[in-house]
Amino acid sequence: MFPDRIKSILLELPRDHLARLEEVRLREGRPLEVNESGGHRFVTGQGMLTLDEDKAYRPSRDDGRRFLDLISNHSLYTLEEELRKGFITVPGGHRIGLAGRTVLSGGKVEHIRDISGFNIRIAREVRGAGDEILPYLRDDKERRIKHALIISPPQHGKTTLLRDLARQISSGKIGEVPPSGLGMKVGIIDERSEIAGSLRGVPTFDVGPRTDVMDACPKAEGMMMMIRSMSPDVLIVDEIGREEDAEAVTEALNAGITVIASAHGSSLEELQNRPALKRLADNRMFELYVLLHRSRGKTAFRLMDRQMRVLQLSAKGEAWHA
């Protein structure tokens, strides 16, 4: 999907760096940047990494326009909703953030025009990311999965973890829950098309054999639709935080459905500063909190119960490589 000039530069990067890439940032007239393992480098016109911005390749206006043309499949007007949200999700679950001049209507963003900045976030599967956490999600006495909230800043592994938990719970890789060992019915509400990476409604990531995905659907509405239509045992949803999200989560929990959700934040204290999430925490809706922290490309976790007491730290301080 990259314009030929940008593609040729990126393909000159060392293979080990290509394998670890997490972000590629194109900014018109400014240095081409790549991010991996929490660190950034600029890229020269010869595909060499540098910290000197003066040596970096600077994408032209033509590079940006060509890239926008390619990611929109030559039909930008079909992406009005994505432009309103500020990102485009492309096949494979990769998300391309957009920056430029906004056009307002009634005080709200109608769409973005004069787009001059792109952030390509590369999605990957990390099979086994949930291995250490799954035992704490199981309620062996009641033979069910506990309600859980995963908390971390952006790019610390929330979506990666949700994806692997969906796969394992759906596949039956969860001990004696349920007793048949055949796995549980999982419903994913994938508003940004990142968890399952669906293409024309079909997941491109392995999210398990008994998983249904409601793709590109607002979270609150999608949870209600999934409950009414697909009778899931477990609902998985990314990045909750609004009042309507909290109401939908409460509705699902009261309907006897397990909810595993994620939210932005670096601590439980930050959670308490967001009214919708504070209400869920105060009512002790979640039985398990998973706090993720990433350092030097490795993600570690801390587990806390509904009273917010520490249960477990990840083995050796790390859980998986992003």
C-alpha positions as CSV (number, residue, x, y, z in Angstrom):
1,M,0.0,0.0,0.0
2,F,3.0,2.3,0.2
3,P,4.0,4.5,-2.7
4,D,6.9,3.0,-4.7
5,R,9.5,5.5,-3.3
6,I,8.5,4.9,0.3
7,K,8.2,1.1,-0.3
8,S,11.7,0.9,-1.8
9,I,13.2,2.8,1.2
10,L,11.5,0.6,3.8
11,L,12.5,-2.6,2.0
12,E,16.1,-1.6,2.5
13,L,15.8,-1.7,6.3
14,P,17.6,-4.6,8.0
15,R,15.4,-7.7,8.2
16,D,15.5,-7.8,12.0
17,H,14.2,-4.2,12.2
18,L,11.5,-4.9,9.6
19,A,10.3,-7.9,11.7
20,R,9.9,-5.7,14.8
21,L,8.4,-2.6,13.2
22,E,5.4,-1.3,15.1
23,E,4.8,2.1,13.4
24,V,5.7,3.9,10.2
25,R,5.1,7.6,10.3
26,L,4.8,9.6,7.1
27,R,4.7,13.4,7.6
28,E,4.7,15.6,4.5
29,G,8.0,17.5,4.3
30,R,9.3,16.1,7.5
31,P,11.5,13.1,8.4
32,L,10.3,9.5,7.6
33,E,10.1,7.7,11.0
34,V,9.8,4.1,12.2
35,N,9.2,2.9,15.7
36,E,10.0,-0.4,17.3
37,S,10.2,-1.7,20.9
38,G,9.3,1.7,22.2
39,G,12.1,3.6,20.4
40,H,12.1,5.6,17.2
41,R,14.5,6.2,14.3
42,F,14.4,8.3,11.2
43,V,15.1,6.6,7.8
44,T,17.4,7.9,5.1
45,G,16.6,7.7,1.4
46,Q,18.9,4.7,1.3
47,G,16.9,2.8,3.9
48,M,19.4,3.4,6.8
49,L,18.4,4.2,10.3
50,T,19.5,7.4,11.9
51,L,18.8,9.8,14.8
52,D,19.8,12.8,12.7
53,E,16.7,14.3,11.1
54,D,18.7,16.2,8.6
55,K,19.8,12.9,7.0
56,A,16.3,11.5,6.8
57,Y,14.1,11.1,3.7
58,R,11.3,13.7,3.7
59,P,8.1,12.5,2.1
60,S,6.7,14.9,-0.6
61,R,3.2,16.0,-1.1
62,D,3.0,13.6,-4.0
63,D,4.1,10.7,-1.6
64,G,1.2,11.6,0.7
65,R,-1.4,11.9,-2.0
66,R,-0.3,8.7,-3.6
67,F,-0.4,6.9,-0.3
68,L,-3.9,8.2,0.5
69,D,-5.1,7.1,-2.9
70,L,-3.7,3.6,-2.4
71,I,-5.1,3.0,1.1
72,S,-8.6,4.3,0.0
73,N,-8.5,2.1,-3.1
74,H,-8.8,5.2,-5.3
75,S,-12.1,6.1,-3.7
76,L,-11.6,8.5,-0.8
77,Y,-15.3,9.5,-0.7
78,T,-16.2,5.9,0.5
79,L,-14.2,6.5,3.7
80,E,-16.2,9.4,5.1
81,E,-16.9,7.6,8.4
82,E,-13.2,6.7,8.8
83,L,-12.1,10.3,8.0
84,R,-14.5,11.5,10.7
85,K,-12.9,9.2,13.2
86,G,-9.3,10.1,12.2
87,F,-8.1,6.7,11.1
88,I,-8.5,4.0,8.4
89,T,-8.2,0.3,9.2
90,V,-6.8,-1.7,6.3
91,P,-6.8,-5.5,5.7
92,G,-4.8,-7.4,8.4
93,G,-6.1,-5.1,11.2
94,H,-3.4,-2.5,10.6
95,R,-4.6,1.0,11.6
96,I,-3.6,4.2,9.8
97,G,-4.0,7.3,11.8
98,L,-4.5,10.6,10.0
99,A,-3.6,14.2,10.8
100,G,-4.5,17.3,8.8
101,R,-7.1,20.1,8.8
102,T,-10.5,19.2,10.2
103,V,-13.8,20.4,8.7
104,L,-16.5,21.1,11.3
105,S,-20.2,20.8,11.1
106,G,-22.3,21.9,14.1
107,G,-19.2,22.1,16.2
108,K,-18.2,18.5,15.5
109,V,-15.6,17.1,13.2
110,E,-17.2,16.2,9.8
111,H,-14.0,14.9,8.2
112,I,-10.3,15.6,7.8
113,R,-9.0,17.3,4.7
114,D,-5.5,18.4,3.6
115,I,-4.2,15.2,5.2
116,S,-0.4,15.6,5.7
117,G,0.4,13.0,8.4
118,F,0.0,9.3,8.6
119,N,0.8,6.8,11.4
120,I,0.7,3.2,10.2
121,R,0.3,0.9,13.2
122,I,1.3,-2.7,12.3
123,A,-0.9,-5.4,13.9
124,R,0.6,-8.8,14.8
125,E,-0.5,-12.0,16.4
126,V,1.4,-13.1,19.5
127,R,0.2,-16.6,20.2
128,G,0.5,-17.4,23.9
129,A,0.3,-13.8,25.1
130,G,-2.5,-14.8,27.5
131,D,-0.8,-18.0,28.8
132,E,0.1,-16.6,32.2
133,I,-3.1,-14.7,32.7
134,L,-5.6,-17.4,31.7
135,P,-5.3,-19.4,35.0
136,Y,-6.4,-16.3,36.9
137,L,-9.4,-15.8,34.6
138,R,-10.8,-19.2,35.3
139,D,-13.4,-19.7,38.1
140,D,-13.0,-23.4,38.5
141,K,-15.6,-23.6,41.2
142,E,-18.4,-22.2,39.0
143,R,-16.7,-23.3,35.8
144,R,-16.8,-19.9,34.1
145,I,-14.5,-17.1,33.0
146,K,-14.3,-14.1,35.3
147,H,-15.1,-10.5,34.2
148,A,-11.9,-8.7,33.5
149,L,-10.6,-5.2,32.6
150,I,-7.2,-4.8,30.9
151,I,-5.6,-1.5,31.5
152,S,-2.5,0.1,29.8
153,P,-1.3,3.1,27.9
154,P,-1.4,2.9,24.1
155,Q,1.0,0.4,22.5
156,H,1.5,-1.7,25.6
157,G,-0.3,-4.8,24.3
158,K,-4.0,-4.6,25.2
159,T,-5.3,-5.6,21.8
160,T,-2.7,-8.3,21.4
161,L,-3.7,-9.8,24.7
162,L,-7.5,-9.6,23.9
163,R,-6.9,-11.3,20.6
164,D,-5.0,-14.3,22.2
165,L,-7.5,-14.6,25.0
166,A,-10.3,-14.8,22.5
167,R,-8.5,-17.5,20.6
168,Q,-7.7,-19.6,23.7
169,I,-11.1,-19.3,25.3
170,S,-12.9,-20.1,22.0
171,S,-10.5,-23.0,21.4
172,G,-11.0,-24.7,24.8
173,K,-7.4,-24.0,26.0
174,I,-8.7,-23.1,29.4
175,G,-8.5,-26.2,31.5
176,E,-11.8,-27.5,32.8
177,V,-13.8,-24.4,31.9
178,P,-16.3,-25.5,30.5
179,P,-16.2,-29.1,31.6
180,S,-16.5,-30.4,28.0
181,G,-13.2,-28.7,27.1
182,L,-14.7,-27.7,23.7
183,G,-14.3,-24.0,24.2
184,M,-16.8,-21.3,24.8
185,K,-18.8,-19.0,22.5
186,V,-17.0,-15.8,22.2
187,G,-18.3,-12.5,20.7
188,I,-15.9,-9.8,19.7
189,I,-17.1,-6.2,19.3
190,D,-14.3,-4.8,17.0
191,E,-15.1,-1.2,16.5
192,R,-11.7,-0.4,15.0
193,S,-11.3,-3.7,13.2
194,E,-8.0,-4.3,15.1
195,I,-8.7,-7.3,17.2
196,A,-9.8,-9.7,14.5
197,G,-8.5,-7.7,11.5
198,S,-11.6,-8.6,9.5
199,L,-11.8,-8.3,5.7
200,R,-15.3,-8.2,4.4
201,G,-16.6,-9.5,7.7
202,V,-14.2,-12.4,7.9
203,P,-11.4,-12.4,10.6
204,T,-7.8,-12.5,9.2
205,F,-6.4,-13.2,12.6
206,D,-6.9,-16.5,14.5
207,V,-9.6,-15.6,17.1
208,G,-10.7,-19.1,17.7
209,P,-13.2,-21.6,16.1
210,R,-16.3,-20.5,18.2
211,T,-15.8,-16.8,17.9
212,D,-18.2,-14.3,16.2
213,V,-17.1,-10.8,15.3
214,M,-19.2,-7.7,15.0
215,D,-16.8,-5.6,12.9
216,A,-16.7,-1.8,12.6
217,C,-19.6,-1.4,15.0
218,P,-19.8,1.1,17.9
219,K,-19.1,-0.8,21.1
220,A,-22.2,-0.2,23.1
221,E,-24.5,-0.9,20.3
222,G,-22.5,-3.9,19.2
223,M,-22.6,-5.5,22.6
224,M,-26.4,-5.3,22.7
225,M,-26.6,-6.7,19.1
226,M,-24.3,-9.6,20.0
227,I,-26.2,-10.5,23.1
228,R,-29.6,-10.5,21.2
229,S,-28.4,-12.3,18.2
230,M,-25.4,-14.6,18.9
231,S,-25.9,-15.7,22.6
232,P,-22.2,-15.4,23.5
233,D,-20.7,-16.9,26.7
234,V,-17.9,-14.3,26.7
235,L,-17.9,-10.8,25.2
236,I,-14.6,-9.2,24.3
237,V,-14.4,-5.4,23.6
238,D,-11.5,-3.0,23.2
239,E,-11.1,0.5,24.7
240,I,-14.2,1.2,26.7
241,G,-14.6,4.6,28.4
242,R,-17.8,6.3,27.6
243,E,-21.0,6.2,29.6
244,E,-22.8,4.2,27.0
245,D,-20.0,1.6,27.1
246,A,-20.4,1.3,30.9
247,E,-24.1,0.8,30.5
248,A,-23.7,-1.9,27.9
249,V,-21.1,-3.7,30.0
250,T,-23.4,-3.6,33.0
251,E,-26.3,-4.9,30.9
252,A,-24.1,-7.8,29.7
253,L,-22.9,-8.7,33.2
254,N,-26.5,-8.7,34.5
255,A,-27.4,-11.0,31.6
256,G,-24.9,-13.6,32.9
257,I,-22.4,-13.0,30.1
258,T,-18.7,-12.7,30.9
259,V,-17.1,-9.4,29.7
260,I,-13.4,-9.0,29.0
261,A,-12.7,-5.4,28.1
262,S,-9.7,-3.0,27.9
263,A,-9.3,0.7,28.7
264,H,-6.6,3.3,28.3
265,G,-4.7,4.2,31.5
266,S,-1.5,3.5,33.4
267,S,-3.0,2.9,36.8
268,L,-6.2,2.2,38.7
269,E,-6.0,5.7,40.0
270,E,-6.4,7.0,36.5
271,L,-9.3,4.7,36.1
272,Q,-11.0,6.4,39.0
273,N,-10.7,9.8,37.2
274,R,-13.0,8.6,34.4
275,P,-16.6,8.8,35.5
276,A,-17.9,5.8,33.5
277,L,-15.1,3.5,34.5
278,K,-15.2,4.7,38.1
279,R,-18.8,3.6,38.3
280,L,-17.9,0.1,37.1
281,A,-15.0,0.0,39.5
282,D,-17.0,1.3,42.5
283,N,-19.7,-1.3,41.8
284,R,-17.0,-4.0,41.6
285,M,-18.3,-5.2,38.2
286,F,-14.9,-6.6,37.2
287,E,-13.4,-9.5,39.1
288,L,-9.9,-9.2,37.7
289,Y,-7.8,-6.2,36.7
290,V,-4.8,-6.7,34.4
291,L,-2.4,-3.8,34.3
292,L,0.1,-4.0,31.5
293,H,3.5,-2.2,31.4
294,R,5.9,-2.3,28.6
295,S,9.7,-1.6,28.7
296,R,12.3,-2.3,26.1
297,G,9.9,-4.2,23.9
298,K,8.7,-6.5,26.6
299,T,5.3,-6.5,28.2
300,A,4.9,-7.3,31.9
301,F,1.6,-7.4,33.9
302,R,0.2,-7.0,37.4
303,L,-3.0,-8.8,38.4
304,M,-5.5,-7.3,40.9
305,D,-8.8,-8.6,42.3
306,R,-12.1,-6.7,42.5
307,Q,-10.9,-5.2,45.8
308,M,-7.8,-4.0,43.9
309,R,-5.5,-6.2,45.9
310,V,-2.4,-7.5,44.0
311,L,-2.7,-11.2,43.1
312,Q,0.3,-11.8,40.9
313,L,3.1,-10.3,38.9
314,S,4.3,-11.7,35.6
315,A,7.0,-14.4,35.8
316,K,10.5,-12.9,35.6
317,G,8.9,-9.5,35.0
318,E,7.9,-10.1,31.4
319,A,5.1,-11.8,29.6
320,W,5.7,-11.6,25.9
321,H,7.7,-9.9,23.2
322,A,5.6,-7.5,21.2
